[in-house]
Amino acid sequence: MSEITLDVVREKLGKISLKYTADNLSFLLEEAVKKDLSLHNFLDMILTEELQRREEERIKMWLRLSSLPPGKTLENFDFSFQPSISKKRIEMLTTGEYVRRCENILFLGPPGVGKSHLATALGVKAVECGFRVLYRKLNDLIRMLKEDTLRPRARVNCRSYHRARLLIIDEVGFDPLSTTEANLFFHLISRRYENSSVIITSNKTFRDWPKVFAGDEVMVTAILDRLLHHSHIINVKGRSWRLKDMEEAIQFTRVKEKKEETSEKERALS
């Protein structure tokens, strides 16, 4: 029997798509010798490492395909700034169980209070749980829906907003929709009803939704009937994050000006 070299083993590992093991074979063998691993423990080690790297690559790829805004995670959300939000309730949603049950989440509140941040952060957690996610602002989603009315049905069925287990629709309420646009939105929600999940952020109360959806109260009732049947409604109240930074800057300027004024008075008296 000819001698088996590491290059031959690497080639075979590559052919069966064990890329991490192939690229790190020398290191893994050294670790096995150093730890005096049995054959089955060595096999378990390389399989565990391979699966872990594959999962990391999957998450990275699915996050890229999701179009989720980067940098918005639960870890960097300041719950102390928005005491109206139950941290425990949000953490319960990170398990992704609501996606398995095809439930929806609706974040309601004024602009700047963290609705989009929380929706995005839950989207990241859903990807980590193994669900395909798509993030779209309402205006971008409506544009996609209008363009797809000209495409064959088979191609439309493959669109990401249908295939994603979780669709995040951000900024509902900033711009009113036409009757045609509102109809497209209704049909999308109807199709996803009890088949997959939706997260919506809106700066409008449900009472004001007819103003957004072409003034059609009957359609809004039908949309809300489907969205709210299996849902988690989270009202976010409090100060705006963006105004917070402005307020802090103004306060800093005032303190600085006061110190300069005091210094000038002291120099004048000396």
Secondary structure as UniProt FT lines:
FT   HELIX           6..15
FT   TURN            16..17
FT   HELIX           19..23
FT   HELIX           25..34
FT   TURN            35..36
FT   HELIX           39..66
FT   TURN            70..71
FT   TURN            75..76
FT   TURN            79..81
FT   TURN            83..84
FT   HELIX           87..93
FT   TURN            94..95
FT   HELIX           97..100
FT   TURN            101..102
FT   STRAND          104..108
FT   TURN            111..112
FT   HELIX           115..128
FT   TURN            129..130
FT   STRAND          133..137
FT   HELIX           138..148
FT   TURN            149..150
FT   HELIX           153..157
FT   HELIX           160..163
FT   STRAND          166..172
FT   HELIX           179..192
FT   TURN            193..195
FT   STRAND          197..202
FT   HELIX           206..208
FT   HELIX           209..212
FT   TURN            214..215
FT   HELIX           217..229
FT   STRAND          231..235
FT   HELIX           241..269
//
